[in-house]
Amino acid sequence: MMFSRGRQVECQFIIDGISFDFWPIGYDRAERMATSEEWSTTIIADCELLYVRSEDDLARFMELRETYPTWAVNPKHLI
């Protein structure tokens, strides 16, 4: 479940025609993204982390990133 405090930091803006979106993602949703159960799976593979609460959280996220399918990141792996 997403905490309301976390939702307070979300923001969207456009610079030179490029859209930037910053919002928190709960681990339950991130896990679904990493296993391709959720439509926005590239967020796990392509995101740039701007803040993590702790080294444990960073390690947990990096483990999720490792579960992301290789074929989704590199289309050359598709047959």
C-alpha positions as CSV (number, residue, x, y, z in Angstrom):
1,M,0.0,0.0,0.0
2,M,1.3,3.5,-0.9
3,F,1.6,5.8,2.1
4,S,0.0,9.2,1.8
5,R,3.2,10.9,2.9
6,G,5.0,9.4,0.0
7,R,2.4,10.7,-2.5
8,Q,3.1,14.2,-1.3
9,V,6.5,14.2,-3.1
10,E,5.3,13.3,-6.5
11,C,5.7,15.9,-9.2
12,Q,5.6,16.3,-13.0
13,F,7.2,19.0,-15.2
14,I,8.4,19.6,-18.7
15,I,11.8,21.0,-19.7
16,D,12.5,21.6,-23.4
17,G,9.5,19.5,-24.4
18,I,10.7,16.5,-22.3
19,S,8.3,15.3,-19.6
20,F,9.8,14.3,-16.2
21,D,7.7,12.4,-13.6
22,F,8.8,11.8,-10.1
23,W,6.7,9.6,-7.8
24,P,7.1,6.9,-5.2
25,I,6.5,3.3,-6.0
26,G,5.7,0.8,-3.2
27,Y,7.7,-2.5,-3.2
28,D,4.6,-4.6,-3.9
29,R,4.1,-2.7,-7.2
30,A,7.9,-2.7,-8.0
31,E,7.9,-6.5,-7.5
32,R,5.0,-6.8,-10.0
33,M,6.9,-4.6,-12.5
34,A,10.1,-6.6,-12.1
35,T,8.2,-9.8,-13.0
36,S,6.3,-8.2,-15.9
37,E,3.0,-8.5,-14.1
38,E,2.4,-4.8,-14.5
39,W,2.4,-2.7,-17.7
40,S,5.1,-0.2,-16.7
41,T,7.9,-2.7,-16.4
42,T,10.6,-0.6,-18.0
43,I,10.6,1.7,-14.9
44,I,12.5,-1.0,-13.0
45,A,15.1,-1.4,-15.8
46,D,15.5,2.2,-16.9
47,C,15.0,4.3,-13.9
48,E,17.5,6.5,-12.2
49,L,17.2,6.4,-8.5
50,L,17.4,9.9,-7.0
51,Y,16.9,8.9,-3.3
52,V,16.8,5.7,-1.3
53,R,16.0,5.6,2.4
54,S,18.8,3.1,3.3
55,E,21.4,0.8,1.9
56,D,19.0,-2.1,2.6
57,D,16.4,-0.5,0.4
58,L,18.9,0.1,-2.4
59,A,20.0,-3.6,-2.2
60,R,16.4,-4.7,-2.3
61,F,15.7,-2.6,-5.4
62,M,18.8,-3.9,-7.1
63,E,17.7,-7.4,-6.5
64,L,14.4,-6.6,-8.1
65,R,16.3,-5.1,-11.1
66,E,18.2,-8.4,-11.4
67,T,14.9,-10.3,-11.7
68,Y,13.8,-8.2,-14.7
69,P,13.9,-10.3,-17.9
70,T,17.0,-9.8,-20.0
71,W,14.9,-9.9,-23.2
72,A,12.9,-6.9,-22.0
73,V,16.0,-4.7,-21.7
74,N,17.9,-6.0,-24.8
75,P,15.7,-6.8,-27.8
76,K,18.6,-8.7,-29.4
77,H,17.7,-11.5,-27.0
78,L,14.3,-12.0,-28.7
79,I,14.1,-14.9,-31.2
